[in-house]
Amino acid sequence: MSMNDLPILSALRSKMQWHQERQRVLAENISNSDTPNFRPRDLVEPKFDRAGATIGGGMGTLPMMQTSGTHLAAAGAPDAFDNDRGKSGFQTRPAGNAVNLEDQMLKVSANQMDYAAVTSLYSKSLHLLKTAIGKG
């Protein structure tokens, strides 16, 4: 068994990939803060079981997703985006833009700290495994 096949390392890699993608989505929200009728998006955080496998599909799978209200919804397909569900309606500007820069920057900061924690845990886990097999 390769070290890359260990469930905990696979879960940590999935989490790092999720944080990278979330950073991209948050940056897109910030860059569109002046675009009329733009609604901010956020990714739904992946859930892991006790073995480290993702629940509800893996990060490597691409489930069908309804991207428009006019599209037919796929049976059992998870929604990959958290579209704020109208919570920020009171913050919508006259042009229809609902991006709150303060909220987005707080999310970016929290995402950066979480990514740093996951990468630290991943590198320490690798170092511990290498030490255990006598290569560290």
Residue pairs with C-beta under 8 A, 6 or more apart in sequence:
3 9
3 126
3 129
4 10
6 129
7 51
7 52
7 53
8 52
8 125
9 122
9 125
9 126
10 52
10 53
11 48
11 52
11 53
11 54
12 118
12 121
12 122
12 125
13 122
14 46
14 48
14 54
14 58
14 59
15 46
15 118
16 115
16 118
16 119
16 122
17 59
18 43
18 45
18 46
18 59
19 111
19 114
19 115
19 118
20 115
21 43
22 42
22 43
22 111
23 108
23 111
23 112
23 115
25 41
25 42
25 43
25 81
26 42
26 104
26 107
26 108
26 111
27 108
28 41
29 38
29 40
29 41
29 42
29 99
29 104
30 99
30 101
30 104
30 105
30 108
32 38
32 97
32 99
33 97
33 99
33 101
33 104
34 97
35 97
36 95
36 96
36 97
37 95
37 96
37 97
38 96
38 97
38 98
38 99
39 83
39 84
39 98
40 84
40 88
40 98
40 99
40 100
40 103
40 104
41 81
41 82
41 83
41 84
42 81
42 82
42 84
42 107
43 80
43 81
43 82
44 78
44 79
44 80
44 81
44 82
46 54
46 55
46 59
47 54
47 55
47 56
48 54
48 55
49 55
56 78
57 63
57 78
63 74
63 77
63 78
63 80
64 74
64 77
65 74
65 77
65 78
65 79
65 80
65 81
66 72
66 73
66 74
66 77
66 79
84 98
88 98
88 100
88 103
89 98
91 98
91 100
92 98
127 136
130 136
